[in-house]
């Protein structure tokens, strides 16, 4: 386990110090985008093989750190401002900023995810679902987006698709006990309605 911890902290350090990314760099060996993708591929393999919940939580933190980075200091700064506006309960202002963020960084799922949060805070559940759907089209392994979308679907009374999303999220993060509990609870509710 110590070797795995050293590897995870090395990866985390690489993510923090990664140079700016550009869409044109996707797939170019040696580019920051390519490096981030390789790290994520490795982390998804690791989280699937994590021996326990504690190890999975460390790996999950690395994945979430990778997702939190746009690859551009400007993008990261804009997103930090949008997050501050959301925390200050200013969703309209945050939404306007997030509109610009998703235009500048259309492949950054966190921008779409936070724009969905802004939409929900403004009572626009449909807009939030569309943003989360788009985020999943950009990154089909993003278990956080799947969980967010499942919550919205449950709120809309769409339990079967919500359960499917939770199970899909668990296929990428199998040791996530919160996701497992939520999926099990929803399964019991669905089963209880069938009897």
C-alpha positions as CSV (number, residue, x, y, z in Angstrom):
1,X,0.0,0.0,0.0
2,X,2.8,2.5,0.7
3,X,3.9,2.3,-3.0
4,X,0.4,3.0,-4.1
5,X,0.1,6.0,-1.8
6,X,3.4,7.4,-3.1
7,X,2.1,6.9,-6.7
8,X,-1.2,8.7,-5.9
9,X,0.5,11.6,-4.3
10,X,2.9,11.8,-7.3
11,X,-0.1,11.9,-9.6
12,X,-1.8,14.6,-7.5
13,X,1.4,16.7,-7.6
14,X,1.6,16.3,-11.4
15,X,-2.0,17.4,-11.8
16,X,-1.5,20.5,-9.6
17,X,1.6,21.5,-11.6
18,X,0.3,20.6,-15.0
19,X,0.7,23.3,-17.7
20,X,-2.2,24.9,-19.5
21,X,-4.3,22.7,-21.8
22,X,-5.7,23.6,-25.2
23,X,-8.4,21.7,-27.1
24,X,-5.9,21.4,-30.0
25,X,-3.6,19.4,-27.6
26,X,-6.1,16.5,-27.1
27,X,-4.4,13.3,-28.1
28,X,-1.0,14.9,-28.8
29,X,1.5,12.8,-26.8
30,X,3.2,14.8,-24.1
31,X,0.5,17.5,-24.0
32,X,-1.1,18.4,-20.7
33,X,-4.4,17.1,-22.0
34,X,-2.9,13.9,-23.0
35,X,-1.1,13.5,-19.7
36,X,-4.3,14.2,-17.8
37,X,-6.2,11.7,-19.8
38,X,-3.5,9.0,-19.2
39,X,-3.6,9.8,-15.5
40,X,-7.4,9.5,-15.4
41,X,-7.3,6.2,-17.4
42,X,-4.8,4.9,-14.8
43,X,-6.9,6.2,-11.9
44,X,-10.1,4.6,-13.2
45,X,-8.2,1.3,-13.4
46,X,-6.9,1.7,-9.9
47,X,-10.3,2.7,-8.4
48,X,-11.9,-0.4,-9.9
49,X,-9.2,-2.6,-8.3
50,X,-9.1,-0.7,-4.9
51,X,-8.8,-3.2,-2.1
52,X,-11.0,-1.2,0.3
53,X,-13.1,1.9,0.7
54,X,-10.2,3.9,2.2
55,X,-7.9,3.2,-0.8
56,X,-10.8,4.0,-3.2
57,X,-11.4,7.4,-1.4
58,X,-7.7,8.3,-2.0
59,X,-8.0,7.4,-5.7
60,X,-11.4,9.2,-5.9
61,X,-9.7,12.4,-4.6
62,X,-7.1,12.2,-7.4
63,X,-9.8,11.8,-10.0
64,X,-11.8,14.7,-8.6
65,X,-8.7,16.9,-8.5
66,X,-8.2,16.1,-12.2
67,X,-11.8,16.9,-13.0
68,X,-11.5,20.2,-11.1
69,X,-8.7,21.5,-13.4
70,X,-9.5,23.2,-16.7
71,X,-5.9,23.1,-17.7
72,X,-5.9,26.9,-17.8
73,X,-5.2,29.2,-15.0
74,X,-7.8,31.6,-16.4
75,X,-10.4,28.8,-16.5
76,X,-9.6,27.8,-13.0
77,X,-9.9,31.4,-11.8
78,X,-13.2,31.9,-13.5
79,X,-14.6,28.7,-12.0
80,X,-13.5,29.7,-8.5
81,X,-15.4,33.0,-9.0
82,X,-18.5,31.1,-10.1
83,X,-18.3,28.8,-7.1
84,X,-18.0,31.8,-4.8
85,X,-21.1,33.3,-6.4
86,X,-23.0,30.0,-6.0
87,X,-22.0,29.8,-2.3
88,X,-23.1,33.4,-1.9
89,X,-26.5,32.4,-3.2
90,X,-26.1,34.4,-6.4
91,X,-27.1,31.8,-9.0
92,X,-28.0,34.2,-11.8
93,X,-24.6,35.9,-11.7
94,X,-22.9,32.5,-11.4
95,X,-25.0,31.2,-14.3
96,X,-23.9,34.1,-16.5
97,X,-20.2,33.4,-15.7
98,X,-20.7,29.7,-16.2
99,X,-22.3,30.4,-19.6
100,X,-19.0,31.9,-20.6
101,X,-16.9,29.2,-19.0
102,X,-18.7,26.4,-21.0
103,X,-18.2,28.5,-24.2
104,X,-14.5,28.8,-23.5
105,X,-14.0,25.3,-22.1
106,X,-16.7,23.1,-23.7
107,X,-15.0,19.8,-22.7
108,X,-14.7,20.7,-19.0
109,X,-17.4,18.8,-17.3
110,X,-17.1,20.7,-14.1
111,X,-18.3,23.9,-15.9
112,X,-21.4,22.1,-17.1
113,X,-22.0,20.5,-13.7
114,X,-21.8,23.8,-11.9
115,X,-24.0,25.5,-14.6
116,X,-26.5,22.7,-13.8
117,X,-26.3,23.6,-10.1
118,X,-26.9,27.3,-11.0
119,X,-29.9,26.3,-13.1
120,X,-31.4,24.2,-10.2
121,X,-30.9,27.1,-7.8
122,X,-33.0,29.2,-10.2
123,X,-35.7,26.6,-10.5
124,X,-34.7,25.4,-14.0
125,X,-34.6,21.6,-13.5
126,X,-34.9,21.0,-17.3
127,X,-31.9,23.2,-18.0
128,X,-30.0,21.4,-15.2
129,X,-30.7,18.0,-16.7
130,X,-29.6,19.2,-20.2
131,X,-26.3,20.5,-18.8
132,X,-25.7,17.3,-16.9
133,X,-26.6,15.2,-20.0
134,X,-24.0,17.3,-22.0
135,X,-21.4,16.8,-19.2
136,X,-21.9,13.0,-19.5
137,X,-21.5,13.2,-23.3
138,X,-18.2,14.9,-22.7
139,X,-17.0,12.5,-20.0
140,X,-19.1,9.3,-19.8
141,X,-17.1,8.1,-16.8
142,X,-17.9,11.1,-14.6
143,X,-19.6,9.3,-11.6
144,X,-20.3,12.7,-9.9
145,X,-22.3,13.9,-12.9
146,X,-24.2,10.6,-13.0
147,X,-25.1,11.0,-9.3
148,X,-26.2,14.6,-9.8
149,X,-28.4,13.6,-12.7
150,X,-29.8,10.6,-10.8
151,X,-30.8,13.1,-8.0
152,X,-32.6,15.3,-10.5
153,X,-34.4,12.3,-12.0
154,X,-35.5,11.0,-8.6
155,X,-36.9,14.5,-7.8
156,X,-38.8,14.3,-11.1
157,X,-40.2,10.9,-10.3
158,X,-38.1,9.1,-12.8
159,X,-36.8,6.4,-10.4
160,X,-35.9,3.7,-12.9
161,X,-33.5,5.8,-15.0
162,X,-32.1,7.3,-11.8
163,X,-31.3,3.8,-10.5
164,X,-29.7,2.9,-13.8
165,X,-27.4,6.0,-13.5
166,X,-26.5,5.2,-9.9
167,X,-25.6,1.6,-11.0
168,X,-23.5,3.0,-13.9
169,X,-21.7,5.4,-11.5
170,X,-21.0,2.4,-9.2
171,X,-19.5,0.6,-12.2
172,X,-16.8,3.3,-12.3
173,X,-16.5,3.8,-8.5
174,X,-17.5,0.4,-7.0
175,X,-16.3,1.1,-3.5
176,X,-18.4,4.3,-3.1
177,X,-20.6,3.5,-0.1
178,X,-22.8,6.6,-0.5
179,X,-23.6,5.7,-4.0
180,X,-24.2,2.1,-3.0
181,X,-26.6,3.0,-0.2
182,X,-28.5,5.4,-2.4
183,X,-28.8,2.7,-5.2
184,X,-29.9,0.1,-2.7
185,X,-32.5,2.4,-1.1
186,X,-33.9,3.4,-4.5
187,X,-34.0,-0.3,-5.5
188,X,-36.0,-1.1,-2.4
189,X,-38.4,1.7,-3.1
190,X,-38.9,0.5,-6.7
191,X,-39.4,-3.1,-5.5
192,X,-41.9,-1.9,-2.8
193,X,-44.1,-0.3,-5.4
194,X,-44.2,-3.4,-7.5
195,X,-45.7,-5.5,-4.7
